[in-house]
């Protein structure tokens, strides 16, 4: 009976480890998606910065400046 109980506990621990491994994999995927979103956001900020610089340049040459 003691050996059976030990085997049951080992099986339970193994299942928990598999579940944790699956959750870690899910988190890794989530982090990759977050990194991609951040990179996309950074690209959009850069594009916006370029647009604002272009507008600023055009305003600078308007006659009333």
C-alpha positions in Angstrom: 0.0 0.0 0.0 2.8 2.4 0.8 4.4 1.9 -2.6 1.0 2.4 -4.3 0.5 5.6 -2.5 4.0 6.8 -3.5 3.2 6.0 -7.1 -0.1 7.8 -6.9 1.7 10.9 -5.5 4.4 10.7 -8.2 1.6 10.5 -10.8 -0.2 13.5 -9.3 3.1 15.5 -9.2 3.8 14.5 -12.8 0.4 15.7 -14.0 0.8 19.0 -12.1 4.2 19.5 -13.7 2.7 18.9 -17.2 0.0 21.4 -16.4 2.6 23.9 -15.3 4.6 23.3 -18.4 1.5 23.9 -20.5 0.9 27.2 -18.6 4.5 28.3 -19.1 4.2 27.6 -22.8 1.0 29.7 -22.9 2.7 32.5 -21.1 5.6 32.4 -23.5 3.2 32.7 -26.4 1.5 35.6 -24.7 4.8 37.4 -24.1 5.7 36.9 -27.8 2.4 38.5 -28.8 2.9 41.3 -26.4 6.4 41.9 -27.8 4.9 42.0 -31.3 2.3 44.5 -30.2 4.9 46.7 -28.6 7.0 46.6 -31.8 4.0 47.6 -33.8 3.1 50.4 -31.4 6.7 51.7 -31.6 6.5 51.7 -35.4 3.3 53.7 -35.3 4.9 56.2 -32.8 7.9 56.6 -35.2 5.5 57.1 -38.1 3.6 59.7 -36.1 6.8 61.4 -35.1 7.8 61.7 -38.8 4.4 63.1 -39.7 4.6 65.7 -36.9 8.1 66.7 -38.1 6.8 67.1 -41.6 3.9 69.3 -40.4 6.2 71.3 -38.2 8.5 71.9 -41.2 5.6 73.1 -43.3 4.3 75.4 -40.6 7.8 76.9 -40.3 7.7 78.1 -43.9 4.3 79.7 -43.8 4.3 83.4 -44.5 3.1 84.6 -41.1 6.1 83.0 -39.3 
